[in-house]
Amino acid sequence: MVSTIGHWMNGAATAGRSTKTQPVYNPATGDVQASLLLATPEDVDDVVASAKRAFVDWSQSSLSVRSKILFAFRELVNRRAPDLAALITDEHGKILSDALGEVQRGLEVVEFACGIPQLLKGEYSDQVSGGVDLFSYRQPLGVVAGITPFNFPAMVPMWMFPIAIACGNAFVLKPSERDPSASMLMAELWREAGLPDGVFSVIQGDADTVNALLDHPDVQAISFVGSTPIARHIHARASASGKRVQALGGAKNHSIILPDADLDFAAQHLVAAAYGSAGERCMAISAAVTVGAIADPLLARVAELASEIKVGPGRDATSEMGPVITRASKDRIVGLIGSSSDQGAVITLDGRDLTVAGHEDGFFVGPTLIDQVTTDMDVYREEIFGPVLSTVRTDSVDEAIALINANPYGNGTAIFTSSGDAARRFHREVQVGMIGINVPIPVPMAFYSFGGWKNSLFGDRHIHGPEGVSFYTRAKVVTSRWPEHREEHGASFSFPTAK
């Protein structure tokens, strides 16, 4: 049966005023499994108004109350992790173990936010002038919104809303219309944890819903993760309406492999980083940059390992890689693979014709390895977001670093080497926000912040971690004096200075 997925407002699921719908597919079968209600402009107004009302009391709640609710939410998500993972697998397609890993990485941010009393501590300076003290503290912004991508329907929202809510804001989530169910379950868990109605809301929708949030005068800040063209649009439009914006864009993540690297170690980790989650990760390695003579033996080993990957439906415990998200995504990836051959590259391992028995209508693309790629080819220039690893051959570390720095993206990168000198030089010279040394997917822990450089980030704040706390709050500085009544109260017309 095809279920109907709506919104979450005022602590309950609702259809709102929606009449327009969109199908939600199971990528492993190609079947429609749900009908998603798309918000009207009035629905957006309703959800923001509800959040604005809820903010009044929530922003004045004590830090201990917020921490208690966050701890309760953490326990509920941990308990319901298998249910969340199943929803993710059915709508995204990734294998269950990968979906569980996503939930765990999101939980790390919830755990970080549980320490909000420590994170919101201000500063105090005694006696900065005669009888004058100076102190600062941070206050929440109001209603803030998150617009999140399909590839991590639980983790990326949990990079945003735990910190925003812990800081005292009311949060409106607009999840991807391709896999919306995880957001609705998390909304139920917030209610069960004791979060007041209206502090967390979910509004389903398309580009019209996004633009309504960007333009809404009562939304104070926008957090976004997605493609670079949309990130650029969101940053420009929301900034024009006076909002604070963090918009994380696309990526073209490179990994340099030096001749002194452990070949088998590098090959295994390249395969996992390129083909895990069918390459639908913003931190996936999509370009291997070989230096010198390691290219031929490395690619031979990568091809061998990649050809052994078990591709199948995410609920099959034997599957190591699932389908891509939609048929349109599959067609786009297949087209880019074909263009590489047309433009002179060599397809070493071709996943275009993969068929999974019993799932012939699923959106599957097999692991693909392409050699002799140059930087002017479409398969290099575009963000593929599929199970495709392109190989660019270079003769030196200088050439490899220059190649990465010339790329317009700057999200993540990695180096495989046994040379500490080469690794140190790499992380100091490369113009990328997140760097791995023998770690191909260098996603930082929750107590650090996540974000790239160049066309991978629009705005001046990274997501989660300390910069997340800074993003969802603003500072006040108070200069305080309590004169005794017997004093003569003289005032000066000159600029005040310390005495």
C-alpha positions as CSV (number, residue, x, y, z in Angstrom):
1,M,0.0,0.0,0.0
2,V,1.1,3.6,-0.7
3,S,1.1,5.6,2.5
4,T,0.7,9.4,2.7
5,I,3.4,11.5,4.4
6,G,2.5,15.0,5.7
7,H,4.0,17.6,7.9
8,W,4.7,18.0,11.7
9,M,3.3,21.1,13.3
10,N,2.4,21.9,16.9
11,G,3.6,18.5,18.1
12,A,1.5,16.4,15.7
13,A,1.4,15.0,12.2
14,T,-0.9,17.0,9.9
15,A,-1.8,17.2,6.2
16,G,-1.9,21.0,6.6
17,R,-3.6,22.6,3.6
18,S,-1.7,20.6,1.1
19,T,-3.3,19.3,-2.1
20,K,-0.3,18.8,-4.3
21,T,1.6,15.5,-3.9
22,Q,4.8,13.9,-5.1
23,P,5.8,10.1,-5.2
24,V,8.4,8.7,-2.9
25,Y,10.2,5.7,-4.4
26,N,11.9,2.6,-3.1
27,P,15.2,2.8,-5.1
28,A,15.8,-1.0,-4.9
29,T,12.6,-1.9,-6.6
30,G,11.6,1.3,-8.5
31,D,8.2,1.1,-6.9
32,V,6.2,4.1,-5.5
33,Q,5.9,3.4,-1.8
34,A,4.5,6.7,-0.5
35,S,2.8,9.9,-1.5
36,L,4.3,13.1,-0.1
37,L,2.2,16.1,0.6
38,L,3.8,19.4,-0.6
39,A,3.3,22.5,1.5
40,T,1.3,25.5,0.4
41,P,2.5,29.0,1.2
42,E,-0.1,29.1,3.9
43,D,1.4,25.9,5.4
44,V,4.8,27.7,5.6
45,D,3.2,30.7,7.3
46,D,1.4,28.3,9.8
47,V,4.5,26.4,10.7
48,V,6.7,29.5,11.2
49,A,3.9,31.2,13.3
50,S,3.7,28.1,15.5
51,A,7.5,28.0,15.9
52,K,7.6,31.7,16.7
53,R,5.0,31.3,19.5
54,A,6.9,28.3,20.9
55,F,10.2,30.2,20.8
56,V,8.9,32.7,23.4
57,D,8.9,30.2,26.3
58,W,11.6,27.9,25.0
59,S,14.1,30.6,24.7
60,Q,13.6,31.4,28.4
61,S,13.8,27.8,29.6
62,S,16.7,26.9,31.8
63,L,19.8,25.2,30.5
64,S,19.1,22.3,32.8
65,V,15.7,21.8,31.3
66,R,17.1,21.8,27.8
67,S,19.8,19.4,28.7
68,K,17.3,17.0,30.3
69,I,15.2,16.9,27.1
70,L,18.3,16.5,24.9
71,F,19.5,13.6,27.0
72,A,16.0,12.0,26.7
73,F,16.0,12.5,22.9
74,R,19.4,10.9,22.7
75,E,18.2,7.8,24.5
76,L,15.2,7.5,22.3
77,V,17.1,7.9,19.0
78,N,19.6,5.3,20.2
79,R,16.7,2.9,21.1
80,R,15.0,3.5,17.8
81,A,18.1,3.5,15.6
82,P,17.1,0.3,13.8
83,D,13.7,1.8,12.9
84,L,15.3,5.0,11.6
85,A,17.8,3.0,9.6
86,A,15.1,0.9,8.0
87,L,13.2,4.0,6.9
88,I,16.4,5.4,5.4
89,T,17.2,2.2,3.6
90,D,13.7,1.9,2.1
91,E,13.7,5.5,0.8
92,H,17.4,6.2,0.1
93,G,18.6,2.7,-0.8
94,K,21.8,2.6,1.2
95,I,22.5,-0.7,3.1
96,L,21.2,-1.1,6.6
97,S,24.7,-1.0,8.2
98,D,25.4,2.2,6.4
99,A,22.1,3.7,7.6
100,L,22.9,2.7,11.1
101,G,26.3,4.4,10.8
102,E,24.6,7.6,9.7
103,V,22.3,7.6,12.7
104,Q,25.3,7.1,15.0
105,R,27.2,10.1,13.5
106,G,24.0,12.2,14.0
107,L,23.8,11.0,17.6
108,E,27.3,12.3,18.2
109,V,26.0,15.9,17.6
110,V,23.1,15.3,19.9
111,E,25.6,14.2,22.6
112,F,27.7,17.3,21.9
113,A,24.5,19.5,22.3
114,C,23.7,17.8,25.7
115,G,26.6,19.8,27.1
116,I,24.9,23.1,26.2
117,P,25.4,24.6,29.7
118,Q,29.2,24.5,29.1
119,L,29.0,25.6,25.5
120,L,27.0,28.7,26.3
121,K,29.2,30.0,29.0
122,G,30.1,33.7,28.6
123,E,32.9,35.9,29.8
124,Y,33.3,38.2,32.8
125,S,35.8,40.9,33.5
126,D,35.7,42.5,37.0
127,Q,36.6,46.1,37.6
128,V,37.4,47.2,34.0
129,S,37.0,50.7,35.3
130,G,36.2,52.2,38.7
131,G,33.1,50.3,39.9
132,V,32.5,49.0,36.4
133,D,32.2,45.3,35.4
134,L,32.0,43.9,31.9
135,F,30.4,40.6,30.8
136,S,29.1,38.8,27.7
137,Y,26.6,36.0,27.0
138,R,24.9,34.5,23.9
139,Q,21.2,34.5,23.1
140,P,19.2,32.4,20.6
141,L,18.1,34.0,17.3
142,G,14.4,32.9,17.1
143,V,12.9,30.7,14.4
144,V,15.6,29.0,12.3
145,A,15.2,26.6,9.4
146,G,17.2,23.7,8.0
147,I,17.0,22.5,4.4
148,T,18.6,19.1,4.1
149,P,19.7,16.7,1.3
150,F,18.5,13.2,0.4
151,N,21.9,11.5,1.0
152,F,21.8,11.7,4.8
153,P,18.1,12.1,5.8
154,A,18.9,11.6,9.6
155,M,22.5,12.6,10.0
156,V,22.5,16.0,8.3
157,P,19.3,17.3,10.1
158,M,20.9,16.1,13.4
159,W,24.0,18.2,12.5
160,M,21.6,21.2,12.8
161,F,18.6,20.9,15.0
162,P,20.1,19.6,18.3
163,I,22.4,22.6,18.6
164,A,19.8,25.1,17.4
165,I,17.3,23.8,19.9
166,A,19.8,23.5,22.7
167,C,20.7,27.1,22.2
168,G,17.0,28.1,22.7
169,N,15.8,28.4,19.1
170,A,12.7,26.9,17.5
171,F,13.7,24.8,14.4
172,V,11.8,24.2,11.2
173,L,13.1,21.3,9.1
174,K,12.5,21.0,5.3
175,P,13.8,17.6,4.5
176,S,14.5,16.2,1.0
177,E,11.2,15.2,-0.7
178,R,13.0,12.0,-1.8
179,D,13.3,10.4,1.6
180,P,11.2,12.3,4.2
181,S,10.1,9.6,6.6
182,A,13.1,9.8,8.9
183,S,12.3,13.4,9.8
184,M,8.8,12.5,10.8
185,L,10.1,9.7,13.2
186,M,12.6,12.1,14.7
187,A,9.7,14.6,15.3
188,E,7.8,11.9,17.2
189,L,10.9,11.2,19.3
190,W,11.3,14.9,20.2
191,R,7.7,14.9,21.4
192,E,8.3,11.7,23.4
193,A,11.4,13.3,24.9
194,G,9.3,16.2,26.3
195,L,10.1,19.0,23.8
196,P,7.3,21.6,23.9
197,D,5.1,21.6,20.8
198,G,6.2,23.9,18.1
199,V,9.9,24.0,19.0
200,F,10.6,21.4,16.3
201,S,8.6,21.2,13.1
202,V,8.8,19.5,9.8
203,I,7.5,21.1,6.6
204,Q,7.5,18.9,3.4
205,G,7.8,20.6,0.1
206,D,9.7,21.5,-3.1
207,A,11.5,24.6,-4.4
208,D,8.5,26.8,-3.7
209,T,8.6,25.8,0.0
210,V,12.3,26.5,0.2
211,N,11.9,29.9,-1.3
212,A,9.0,30.7,1.1
213,L,11.3,29.9,4.0
214,L,14.1,32.0,2.5
215,D,11.8,35.0,2.2
216,H,9.8,34.7,5.4
217,P,10.4,37.7,7.7
218,D,10.1,35.6,10.9
219,V,12.9,33.1,9.9
220,Q,16.1,34.4,11.3
221,A,18.6,31.9,9.9
222,I,19.0,29.2,7.3
223,S,21.2,26.1,7.3
224,F,21.6,24.2,4.1
225,V,23.5,21.2,2.7
226,G,23.2,20.3,-1.0
227,S,24.6,21.1,-4.4
228,T,26.6,24.2,-5.1
229,P,24.1,25.9,-7.5
230,I,21.4,25.6,-4.9
231,A,23.7,26.6,-2.1
232,R,24.6,29.7,-4.0
233,H,21.0,30.5,-4.6
234,I,20.0,30.0,-1.0
235,H,22.9,32.1,0.3
236,A,22.1,35.0,-2.0
237,R,18.3,35.0,-1.5
238,A,18.3,34.5,2.2
239,S,21.1,37.0,2.8
240,A,19.1,39.5,0.7
241,S,16.2,39.2,3.2
242,G,18.6,39.8,6.1
243,K,19.0,36.2,7.3
244,R,22.1,34.5,8.7
245,V,23.1,31.8,6.3
246,Q,25.3,28.7,6.3
247,A,25.0,26.9,2.9
248,L,27.2,23.9,2.3
249,G,27.6,23.1,-1.4
250,G,29.0,20.3,-3.5
251,A,32.3,18.6,-3.7
252,K,34.9,17.0,-5.9
253,N,37.0,15.2,-3.4
254,H,40.5,14.1,-4.4
255,S,42.8,11.5,-2.8
256,I,46.5,11.6,-3.6
257,I,48.3,8.3,-3.5
258,L,52.1,8.6,-3.2
259,P,54.6,5.8,-4.3
260,D,55.5,5.2,-0.6
261,A,51.9,4.4,0.4
262,D,50.9,1.0,1.6
263,L,49.3,-0.2,-1.7
264,D,46.8,-2.7,-0.4
265,F,45.7,-0.4,2.5
266,A,45.2,2.5,0.1
267,A,43.3,0.4,-2.4
268,Q,40.9,-1.0,0.2
269,H,40.2,2.4,1.6
270,L,39.8,4.0,-1.8
271,V,37.2,1.4,-2.8
272,A,35.2,2.0,0.5
273,A,35.4,5.8,0.1
274,A,34.4,5.8,-3.6
275,Y,31.7,3.2,-3.6
276,G,30.2,3.2,-0.1
277,S,26.6,4.4,-0.2
278,A,26.8,4.2,-4.0
279,G,29.0,7.3,-3.9
280,E,26.2,9.4,-2.7
281,R,28.2,11.2,-0.1
282,C,29.4,14.8,-0.1
283,M,32.7,13.4,1.3
284,A,33.1,10.5,-1.1
285,I,36.3,10.2,-3.0
286,S,35.5,10.6,-6.6
287,A,39.0,11.4,-8.0
288,A,42.1,9.4,-7.3
289,V,45.3,11.3,-8.0
290,T,48.2,8.9,-8.5
291,V,51.8,10.1,-8.2
292,G,54.4,8.3,-10.3
293,A,54.8,4.6,-10.6
294,I,52.1,3.5,-8.1
295,A,49.4,4.1,-10.7
296,D,49.3,0.7,-12.5
297,P,49.5,-1.7,-9.5
298,L,47.1,0.5,-7.5
299,L,44.5,0.6,-10.2
300,A,44.8,-3.1,-10.8
301,R,44.1,-3.8,-7.1
302,V,41.3,-1.2,-6.9
303,A,39.6,-2.8,-10.0
304,E,39.9,-6.3,-8.4
305,L,38.4,-5.2,-5.1
306,A,35.6,-3.1,-6.7
307,S,34.6,-6.0,-9.0
308,E,34.0,-8.1,-5.8
309,I,31.5,-5.6,-4.2
310,K,28.1,-7.3,-3.7
311,V,25.5,-4.9,-5.1
312,G,21.9,-5.4,-4.0
313,P,18.9,-4.1,-2.1
314,G,19.8,-2.3,1.2
315,R,17.7,-4.7,3.3
316,D,19.7,-7.7,2.1
317,A,22.3,-8.3,4.8
318,T,24.8,-9.6,2.2
319,S,24.7,-6.4,0.2
320,E,27.6,-4.0,0.4
321,M,26.3,-1.3,-1.9
322,G,22.7,-0.4,-2.8
323,P,21.1,1.6,-5.6
324,V,21.2,5.3,-6.3
325,I,18.3,7.5,-5.3
326,T,16.2,7.9,-8.5
327,R,16.0,6.7,-12.1
328,A,17.0,10.2,-13.1
329,S,20.2,10.0,-11.0
330,K,21.0,6.6,-12.6
331,D,20.5,8.0,-16.1
332,R,22.7,11.0,-15.3
333,I,25.5,8.8,-13.9
334,V,25.4,6.4,-16.8
335,G,25.6,9.4,-19.2
336,L,28.7,10.8,-17.5
337,I,30.4,7.4,-17.6
338,G,29.7,7.2,-21.4
339,S,31.0,10.8,-21.9
340,S,34.4,9.9,-20.3
341,S,35.0,7.2,-23.0
342,D,33.9,9.6,-25.7
343,Q,36.3,12.2,-24.4
344,G,39.3,9.8,-24.3
345,A,39.3,8.2,-20.9
346,V,39.6,4.4,-20.4
347,I,36.8,2.6,-18.5
348,T,38.6,-0.1,-16.6
349,L,35.5,-1.3,-14.7
350,D,32.1,-0.5,-16.2
351,G,29.0,-0.6,-14.0
352,R,26.5,0.7,-16.5
353,D,24.8,-2.6,-17.4
354,L,24.5,-4.0,-13.9
355,T,21.3,-5.9,-13.2
356,V,20.3,-7.2,-9.8
357,A,18.3,-10.4,-10.0
358,G,14.8,-9.9,-8.7
359,H,15.2,-6.1,-8.7
360,E,15.5,-5.4,-12.4
361,D,13.5,-2.2,-12.1
362,G,15.8,-0.8,-9.3
363,F,18.0,2.1,-9.8
364,F,21.3,0.2,-9.7
365,V,24.7,1.3,-11.1
366,G,27.7,-0.9,-10.5
367,P,31.1,0.2,-9.3
368,T,32.9,2.0,-12.1
369,L,36.6,2.8,-12.4
370,I,37.9,5.2,-15.1
371,D,41.5,5.7,-15.9
372,Q,43.4,8.3,-18.0
373,V,41.0,11.1,-16.9
374,T,42.0,14.7,-17.6
375,T,40.7,17.8,-15.9
376,D,38.7,19.0,-18.9
377,M,36.5,15.9,-19.0
378,D,32.9,16.1,-17.9
379,V,33.4,13.1,-15.5
380,Y,36.1,15.1,-13.7
381,R,34.4,18.6,-13.8
382,E,31.0,17.6,-12.6
383,E,30.0,16.3,-9.2
384,I,28.9,12.7,-10.2
385,F,27.3,11.6,-6.9
386,G,27.4,8.0,-7.9
387,P,29.7,4.9,-7.7
388,V,32.4,6.2,-10.1
389,L,36.1,6.7,-9.3
390,S,38.0,8.7,-11.8
391,T,41.8,8.5,-11.9
392,V,44.1,11.3,-12.8
393,R,47.8,10.5,-13.2
394,T,50.5,13.0,-12.1
395,D,54.3,12.8,-11.9
396,S,54.9,14.7,-8.7
397,V,53.4,15.9,-5.4
398,D,53.7,19.5,-6.6
399,E,51.5,18.6,-9.7
400,A,49.0,16.7,-7.5
401,I,48.6,19.6,-5.0
402,A,48.3,22.1,-7.8
403,L,45.6,20.0,-9.4
404,I,43.5,20.0,-6.2
405,N,44.0,23.7,-5.6
406,A,42.9,24.5,-9.1
407,N,39.6,22.7,-8.6
408,P,36.6,25.1,-7.7
409,Y,35.5,22.8,-4.9
410,G,37.2,22.5,-1.5
411,N,35.2,20.2,0.7
412,G,37.4,17.2,1.6
413,T,40.6,15.6,0.4
414,A,43.0,12.9,1.5
415,I,46.6,11.7,1.1
416,F,47.9,8.1,1.3
417,T,51.6,8.1,2.3
418,S,54.1,6.8,4.9
419,S,56.0,10.1,4.8
420,G,55.2,12.5,7.7
421,D,57.0,15.3,5.8
422,A,54.8,14.8,2.7
423,A,51.6,14.6,4.8
424,R,52.5,17.8,6.7
425,R,53.3,19.6,3.5
426,F,50.0,18.4,2.0
427,H,47.7,19.5,4.8
428,R,49.4,22.9,5.0
429,E,49.4,23.7,1.2
430,V,46.1,22.2,0.0
431,Q,43.2,24.6,-0.2
432,V,40.5,22.4,1.2
433,G,38.5,22.6,4.5
434,M,38.7,19.0,5.7
435,I,41.8,16.8,5.2
436,G,42.6,13.2,5.8
437,I,46.0,11.6,6.3
438,N,45.5,7.9,5.4
439,V,41.9,8.6,6.3
440,P,39.9,8.9,3.0
441,I,36.6,10.3,4.4
442,P,37.8,12.9,7.0
443,V,34.5,13.8,8.6
444,P,35.3,15.6,11.9
445,M,33.8,14.5,15.2
446,A,30.9,16.5,16.6
447,F,33.1,18.6,18.9
448,Y,34.8,20.0,15.7
449,S,33.0,21.8,12.9
450,F,32.3,20.4,9.4
451,G,32.7,22.6,6.3
452,G,34.6,23.2,3.1
453,W,36.2,26.0,1.3
454,K,35.7,27.7,-2.1
455,N,32.5,26.6,-3.9
456,S,31.8,24.0,-1.1
457,L,30.6,26.7,1.4
458,F,28.7,29.9,1.2
459,G,28.6,31.8,4.4
460,D,31.2,32.2,7.2
461,R,30.2,29.5,9.6
462,H,30.8,25.7,9.3
463,I,28.1,23.3,10.6
464,H,27.8,21.7,14.0
465,G,30.5,21.8,16.7
466,P,31.6,25.2,18.2
467,E,30.8,27.1,15.0
468,G,27.3,25.7,15.1
469,V,26.8,27.2,18.6
470,S,28.1,30.5,17.3
471,F,25.8,30.3,14.2
472,Y,22.6,29.8,16.2
473,T,23.3,32.5,18.8
474,R,24.3,36.1,18.9
475,A,26.4,37.8,21.5
476,K,25.5,40.5,24.0
477,V,28.1,42.5,25.9
478,V,27.0,44.3,29.1
479,T,28.9,47.1,30.8
480,S,27.5,47.4,34.4
481,R,27.9,49.9,37.2
482,W,26.0,50.1,40.5
483,P,26.8,53.5,42.1
484,E,26.3,54.1,45.8
485,H,23.6,56.6,46.5
486,R,25.9,58.8,48.5
487,E,28.2,59.4,45.5
488,E,28.1,62.5,43.5
489,H,27.1,61.4,40.1
490,G,29.2,63.3,37.6
491,A,29.1,62.5,33.9
492,S,31.5,63.4,31.2
493,F,30.8,64.4,27.6
494,S,34.0,62.8,26.4
495,F,34.2,59.2,25.2
496,P,34.3,56.9,28.3
497,T,37.6,55.4,29.2
498,A,38.9,53.2,32.0
499,K,39.9,54.9,35.2
